[in-house]
């Protein structure tokens, strides 16, 4: 028993180290891509947007295949291969002087993420006891916030010298992470059985409850991605300077580091996972409703603070709920498929959010995009409530999640 506890503790420590390196490597590079290629080189924003959207769609949309490969061959070879592929993508980005080179570099980065992201998520499910997963996911998310700030600051400092230094730094961090996984990560089997590729994917697709849950979350992600699109645009419009956007990210970092873990601990003792997810989603939705009417930066930042608070409540519960619904016989496939909601919701959120913003300005209806997003959030809340209601659970012959 003591050896098992020691193995779990070592596994937790490794997961935290691995996550920090991945977050640093990502945020050193990606927040600065648009600044370099659009502002410094004068490329069309559409060309850079295609590259960024391609990375997200490939990484999240093909996650089920990466998870199925991990179920078949184990976590370590897929993680190491994926991280080296992402390092190659960053190296290619350093010499991108034509749009097609940037697209190829983002393609490599996305494919790398497809290989390493699902098995890393499945390792958390395997190594962390169910009663501790919510707290551990909260710690990972706090680490994500700190790592994002540190990575972006490091990348910004390097960018003043040369963008190639930014890309090479990201590549070195992912090579280092690949080495840590190659030499320190044991040959864990993610699933309780050695699942063939087709069988693992078919098991997920036949799980109607899980598929419905994942696709419903596309609405949740449509709201979530606005922290990278519409909310910064709104802050810039009201403040009159892009420098004010840093306050938005400062709010996110402060709230995550101070409140995320305590809120997760308090809510997990009093509410079910789906209740916490729906409550956070509802707060996010209602925080967006009045944004089109705000007249000063203080009001806007207050609403953004409320939006982040909803996200802090919802996100650990969402991650834990996804893990609890996964079949142990195909963990990698389940965690890979769970990224599909982000793929669809993220793509629709970016493209649809931009279109709504432009349409609202053209029609002189500044409240239009925010009303539509709030409606999507409330509709998603209704879909989740129906799925996890006692009536729906009785129809499926299962008990509600603890």
Secondary structure as the mmCIF struct_conf table of DSSP 4:
data_model
#
loop_
_struct_conf.conf_type_id
_struct_conf.id
_struct_conf.beg_label_comp_id
_struct_conf.beg_label_asym_id
_struct_conf.beg_label_seq_id
_struct_conf.end_label_comp_id
_struct_conf.end_label_asym_id
_struct_conf.end_label_seq_id
HELX_RH_AL_P HELX_RH_AL_P1 UNK A 2 UNK A 29
HELX_RH_3T_P HELX_RH_3T_P1 UNK A 30 UNK A 32
HELX_RH_AL_P HELX_RH_AL_P2 UNK A 33 UNK A 34
HELX_RH_PI_P HELX_RH_PI_P1 UNK A 35 UNK A 40
TURN_TY1_P TURN_TY1_P1 UNK A 41 UNK A 41
HELX_RH_AL_P HELX_RH_AL_P3 UNK A 45 UNK A 61
TURN_TY1_P TURN_TY1_P2 UNK A 62 UNK A 62
HELX_RH_AL_P HELX_RH_AL_P4 UNK A 63 UNK A 73
HELX_RH_AL_P HELX_RH_AL_P5 UNK A 75 UNK A 94
TURN_TY1_P TURN_TY1_P3 UNK A 95 UNK A 95
BEND BEND1 UNK A 98 UNK A 98
HELX_RH_AL_P HELX_RH_AL_P6 UNK A 99 UNK A 127
BEND BEND2 UNK A 128 UNK A 128
HELX_RH_3T_P HELX_RH_3T_P2 UNK A 130 UNK A 132
HELX_RH_AL_P HELX_RH_AL_P7 UNK A 133 UNK A 159
TURN_TY1_P TURN_TY1_P4 UNK A 160 UNK A 161
HELX_RH_AL_P HELX_RH_AL_P8 UNK A 163 UNK A 184
BEND BEND3 UNK A 185 UNK A 185
BEND BEND4 UNK A 190 UNK A 193
HELX_RH_AL_P HELX_RH_AL_P9 UNK A 197 UNK A 205
TURN_TY1_P TURN_TY1_P5 UNK A 206 UNK A 206
HELX_RH_AL_P HELX_RH_AL_P10 UNK A 208 UNK A 216
TURN_TY1_P TURN_TY1_P6 UNK A 217 UNK A 217
HELX_RH_AL_P HELX_RH_AL_P11 UNK A 218 UNK A 224
HELX_RH_3T_P HELX_RH_3T_P3 UNK A 225 UNK A 228
TURN_TY1_P TURN_TY1_P7 UNK A 229 UNK A 229
HELX_RH_AL_P HELX_RH_AL_P12 UNK A 230 UNK A 239
BEND BEND5 UNK A 240 UNK A 241
HELX_RH_3T_P HELX_RH_3T_P4 UNK A 242 UNK A 244
HELX_RH_AL_P HELX_RH_AL_P13 UNK A 245 UNK A 255
HELX_RH_PI_P HELX_RH_PI_P2 UNK A 256 UNK A 260
HELX_RH_AL_P HELX_RH_AL_P14 UNK A 261 UNK A 268
TURN_TY1_P TURN_TY1_P8 UNK A 269 UNK A 270
BEND BEND6 UNK A 271 UNK A 271
HELX_RH_AL_P HELX_RH_AL_P15 UNK A 273 UNK A 289
TURN_TY1_P TURN_TY1_P9 UNK A 290 UNK A 290
HELX_RH_3T_P HELX_RH_3T_P5 UNK A 291 UNK A 293
BEND BEND7 UNK A 296 UNK A 296
HELX_RH_AL_P HELX_RH_AL_P16 UNK A 297 UNK A 324
TURN_TY1_P TURN_TY1_P10 UNK A 325 UNK A 325
BEND BEND8 UNK A 326 UNK A 326
HELX_RH_3T_P HELX_RH_3T_P6 UNK A 328 UNK A 330
HELX_RH_AL_P HELX_RH_AL_P17 UNK A 331 UNK A 337
TURN_TY1_P TURN_TY1_P11 UNK A 338 UNK A 339
HELX_RH_AL_P HELX_RH_AL_P18 UNK A 340 UNK A 362
TURN_TY1_P TURN_TY1_P12 UNK A 363 UNK A 364
TURN_TY1_P TURN_TY1_P13 UNK A 366 UNK A 367
HELX_RH_AL_P HELX_RH_AL_P19 UNK A 368 UNK A 388
BEND BEND9 UNK A 389 UNK A 389
HELX_RH_AL_P HELX_RH_AL_P20 UNK A 390 UNK A 396
TURN_TY1_P TURN_TY1_P14 UNK A 397 UNK A 397
HELX_LH_PP_P HELX_LH_PP_P1 UNK A 399 UNK A 401
#
